[in-house]
Amino acid sequence: MMIDKNQAQEICKKALSFVKEGQAEVNMVQTVAPLTRIANNTIHQNVETSDISLSLRLDIDGRSGRAATNQFDDESLKRAAGQATEAARAITGQQELPPLMGPQKYKDIQSFDQSTALMEPEQRAEMVLKAVNLAKQEKVELAGLVSNLLYVNALANSNGLFAYHRMSQLTMEITARSGITAGRHAKTVRKADQLDPEKVASIAIQKCLGGLNAKSLEPGEYTVILEPEAVTTPLMFLSYLSFGAQAVQENLSCLSGKLGQKLMGDNITITDDAYHPLAIWAEPFDSEGMPKKKVTLIEKGVAKGPVYDLKTAAKDQTETTGHGLPQPNTWGPMPRNIILEGGSSTLEDMIKSTQRGVLVTRFWYNRVVDRKIPIITGMTRDGTFLIEDGKISCGVKNMRYNQDLVEFFNNVETLGLPESQENMVVPPLKVNNFHFTGLTEQ
């Protein structure tokens, strides 16, 4: 059963009523995550996890303590308040905590669909059957999952703030295998009728079949065409390493000392925008209860950011942009809904325009090499192909990359049509001089 706004407010008020000193903040989260898992062309698992948790933060004299519970009777909430009080008193030194804010106004984000949130196992099984029927025709094996998720987030504090939001999404992830060769495709939507299981499976299957008898490529600099899922990797690392105000203030960001200066290519505009119509996983407030603002991080290559929370905004004598994490924390504010402005090209157009290059489905096992530049490393996976004379000629064995992300966004030749990737909106990209440094075993 979903916790509605009135129920959430009642629980939060009751939790706050047991706080006898200092200022308090309570965050209640409900997650219902049904899952149908596929292996060897068969459903082998149907599970559903459901949890409601409450985290109570108490600030006393500049020190913060926190306690959590998933029981909402008076005794459990009273115990949580006592534990948070003890934790705050045990802290030595000041934590430079931002003040708790009063009531706020929030824009509405329609990120909930009841039919998606309440989807039954039989409906997920029908989706799996359509995918498996295609796999059997092509004599490949499928693995993956279909999952519909319900998420409720409520936040309240002793200064009268209350925020409530609910979200849902449906995800289908399919990996097709033939021997050691794999192809993958995934799709996340807000409404079930926006997901075509046969299309998801078909793309994964064709990637698998196209990758049979893959060849090895020598390490070096290549033109790459990255599908949207692959594009999320450099954007994700850039966002959490460089686009938060604390990283800029501590001189750990590639934006440090360069705000207002040209940093990337003219064709690169990056924003953080929870209200973008294609952003599936989006909330109107942050973990401090502050309304989210659209923030331009990079505009036509010029550094414009970063995003702020209450603490970093006070340091720079500006206003929060609504990107705070639960306080206290060591990371500072973070972008949550990265939008990379796209173009009008299709993936097919990019392939046709490429004399020689590599098509990448996605990256995995990604790690940070240098956080300030920043440089990351990782590997290709589940569908890597050689492009010759404007056509995909064969599959290639997976390769390791080592890439400077500022250089990457200076080398973008073409941007395609943007699409949803859960909390991001990204286009496919054609990028020159991408650094592949070695081969993997497959």
N, C-alpha and C positions, 0 to 999 in steps of 0.2 A: 504494500500500500504506500502510495506516495505521500510524503509530508507536505501539506499545503501551507500557504503563507501564514494563515491564522495559527495553525498548530505550531509552526516553527517559531513564531513570535512568542507564543505562550511558553514554550520550552525555554527559549532564551531568557525571557523575563524571570522565569522561576530560577534559573541558574544564577542570574545576576543578583537575585534577592538574598542569596546566602553570603554575598561578599560584604564584609563588615568594615573594611578600611581600604584606602587607596582607590584606584580606578581600575575598572575591569572591562574585558572584552571577551565575548563568547562567539565561537564559530562552530556551527553545526553543519555537517555534511552527510547527505544520504547518497549512497551508491547502490544501484541494482544493476548487476552485470550478468545477464544470461549469455551462454556461449554454446554453440554447436561446433565441435571440432571434427575435422575430416582427416583421415589417413588411409592410404591404399584404396582410394575410391569408395570409402565406407565411412559412415558416421560412427565414430568410436567413443564419443563422449558428449553428453548433454549435461551441463552444469549451470547452476545459477548461484551467484554470491550476492548477498544483500546485507548491507551494514549501515547503521546510523551511528555516527560518532560526534562527540561534543568536546571541543577543546576550550578550556577556560584560562585566559591570561589575566594576571593580576599585577599591577604596577604599584609599588610602594616606595616612595622616596627615591625615584630614579632607578629602581631595580625591578626586574620582571621575573615572575614565576609562572609556570604553566602546568596544568594537569588535564588529563583527558579521561573520558568515560563513555561507555555506550549504554549506560543505564540512566533513566531519567526520573526515577522516583526521588522523593525528597532527600532520603538518606544518602543516596549516591551523589546527588548534586551538591549536598552540603559537604560531603567528604572531599569532592573535587575542589571546592572552594578552600577548604582547609589545607589541602595538599599544595595548591597554588600559592597560598599565603606563606607556608613554610618554605617553599622553593624560593620565593622572592626574598625572604628574610635571610636565606642562606647565601645569597649572592654578595660577593665583596666587590667594592668599587662601583662606579657609576657606569651605566650602559648607554647614556645619551639617548634616551628614549624620546621619540616624537610624542606630542600630546594626542590624546584621544579626541576625535572630532565629534561634533554634534550631528543632528539629522541632515541628510543630503537628499538631493533630487536626482533621479536616474532616468536616462532614456530607456525606452523599451527595446529589447532585442528579442525577436521571435525565434528562439532557438530550441523550442520544444514542440514535438509532434507526438500526440498520444498514441496513435496507431503504431508508431515506431517503438516508443517506450514500452508498450505492452504487448509486443509481438510474441506469439506463442511458438513453442518448439516445432510444431507441425509446419508453421510457415517458413521457418528457417530450413527445415528438412526439404521442403519443396524447392527451395533455392539450390540446395546441395544436389538434389536429384538432377536438375537441369544441367548443372555443371558436370556431374559425373557421367551423364549420358554422352556428352561431347567427348569427354576423356576416353571413354571406352571405344568410341568410334575411331579415335586416333591412336589407340593402344598406348596411352600414357597413364601415369598414376598421379592422382591429385592428393595434395595435403593442404591444410589451411583451416579457416574458421569463418563462421558467420556469427556476429555478435551485435545485439542491440543493447544500448546502454542508457540508463536513466541516472541523472545526476541532479541533486538539489543542494544549493549552497545558501546558508543563512548566516548573517553576521549582525551582532548587536553589541552595544557597549553601554556603560553606565552614564554616558552623556546624552543618551536618548537616540543614538543612531540605530537604525534597523534597515537591513538590506536583505532581499530575497530574490533568488533567481533559480530557474530550472532549465535543464538542457537534456536533449536526447540525440542519439546518433545511431546509425546502422552501418556496420563495416563488414565487408567481405574481402578476405585475403586468400588468394589461391596461388599455390606453387605447383606447377606441373613438372613431373620428372620422367626421364627416360635414361636409366642407368645413372651416371653421375651428372648428366646434363639437366639443368633446371631453368625454368622460365617462370616469372612471377608477375602478377598484377593485383592491385588492391584498389578498392573504391570505398569511400566513406561519404554518406549522405545524411541529410536530416530527415527525409521522408522516404519510406520504403519504395514508393513507385518511381523514385529517381534512380534506383539501382537495378541494372539488368544483369542477372547472374550468368547468363549465357555469354554476354559480352566480356565480363570479367574473366571467365574461364577460357574463352576463345583466345583472348590476348595472351594469357599465360601459356596456353598450349602451343600457340604459334611461336612464341619466344623459345620454348623448349625445343620444338622440332627444328627451328632455324639455327639453334646452337649446337646441333649434333656434329660430331667430328670437328670440334673447334680447333683453330690454329693458334699458335703462339705468336705474339707480337714482341718486337724488341722494345725495351724501355726507351723513352724519349719524349719529346714534346709533340702532342697531337692536337688536331682540331677535334673537339668532342661535341656531340649533341646529347644533352642531358634531358631525359624525360622529367616531368614535374616532381616525381618522388625523389629523384636524384638531386634536383635543385634545392630541396628542403635542407639537405645536409650542410652546404656552405652557408645558407641563410641562418640556420639554427645556431651554428657555432658563432657566426658573426654577431647575431643578436645577443647571445648571453655573454660573450666575451667583450663586446665593444659598445653596445648600444645602451647600456645602463649608466646613469649619472655617477654612481660610485666608482666604476671602472675609469671613467673619464677624470674624476677628481683625484684618483690615486695614481694617475699617469700610467694606467695599465691597458688603456684602450687605444685602438688605432685612430680614434677621434681626438685623443688628448692633444691639446695645442693646435688642432687643425680645424676647429669649428669655423665655418665660413669659407674654408679653402676647398679647392678642387681635390677630390680624393679618388673618385672613380670615373668611369666613362660617362659621356654625355647622355647615354641612353639608360642610365640607371637611376631610378627613383624608388626609394624604399620608404614605406610608412608603417606605422603600427596603428591599426584601425579595427577596433572590436565591432564597429557598426557596418563594416563592409558586407554587402549582401551575400557574398560567397563564403564568408567566414563561418564555418559550421560550429566550432567549439568556441564560444565567445560569451563573456559576461559583461554587464555594464558597470561593474565596480571592482576594485582591487581588494587585496587582503587587509587593507586599512579602512575599507568602506568608502573610499573616495571614488567619485565618478570618473570613468575612463575618458580620456581625450584622444582624439586623433592626433598623432605626432608624425611630422615629416622628419625622417632620420637622415636620408640622403635625397637631395633634389637635383636631378640632372647632373649627378656626379659630385655635387657640393655637399660637404658635411654639415648637417643642420641640427642633429639630435642634441642630447639624448633624452631618454625618458626618466622621470623623477618619481620618487616617493616623498613622504613628508620630511624625512630626515635630510635627504640630499638636497631637497628644494630649499630648506632653511639655510643650508650651508652656502648655496649659491644665490640666496635672497630672491628666489622665484617661487612659483607655485607648483605643487605636485601635478603630474599629468595622469595620476591614477594608475600607477604601475608598481605599487608596493607589494612586497611579499610579507608573510606573517612576521611581526616584530617580536623580539629582536632577531636579526639575522646577519650573516657575514657577507651576503652577496649584494645587497642593495636592490634597487628596482630592476625589473626585467620586462622587456616587450613580451606580450602574450599573443598578439595577432599580427604577424608580419605579412605585409602585402608588397610584393614586387610587381611594379607596374609592367605590363606586358606589351606586346605588339600585335600584329595581325597575321603573322606567318603561322602555318601549320607545321607539325612535325615532318610531314611528307615534303613540304617546301624546303625545309632545312636540309633534309637528306638529299634532295635533288640538286641543291646548290653546293654540295660538298664533293670535292674531287677525291679526297682521301681523308678519312677520319674514323672516329669510334663512337658508336651509339651506346649509351649507358642507361640501363633501367634504374639502378639504384646503387647506393654505397652502403657499406656496413663495416663494423669494427672500426669506427672512426675515433680518432684520438687527437688531442692537442699536442703540437710540437713546440710552438712558440705562441704564447697567449696575446702578446701585445701587437705583433706584426699584423694579424695573426696567421699562423701556419698550422694546417691540420694534415693528418694522414689517414688513410683507410684503404678499403678494397672495393672493387666492383663486385656485383653479385646478381645472379638470377636473370641474366640476359644482357650479354655484352657482345657487340657485333662490329665487324669491319665494314666501313662504307668505302666503295670505290666507284668512281665515275658516276656519282649521283644515285647509287643503288647499294642496298645491303648485299654484300657478296658472301659473307660467311660468319659464323660465330667465332669469337676469339676467347682464349682462356683468360680467366680473371686476372686483373693486374692491381698492383698497389700504386697509390698516388701519394704525392707529397706536394701540397699546394698553398701558396701565399694567397689569402682570400682577397686582399686589396688588388693584387695583380689580376686575380681571376675576374673581378668585376670591372677591371679596365680592359679586359680582352673579350668581352661579350660582343659578338658580331650581330647576332639576331635574337630577338625575343618573340616568343609565340603567344598564343592565346592563353590567358590565365585560367586556372582552374583551382578548385578547392583541394586542399591537402590538410584536412582536419582544421587546425587552428591557423593555418597559413593559406594564402592565395598566391600561387606561383605559376609562371609560364614555363614551357620548355625553353632551353637556351642552346644556342650555338656559340661555343667559346673556343678561341684560338690559343695555342701554346699551353695546353694543359699538361702538367708534369706527371707522367707515369714513370715510376722509378724501379719497378721490378715485377716479376711474375709470381703468381700463387701456384699451388699444386694442381688446380683444376682449371 
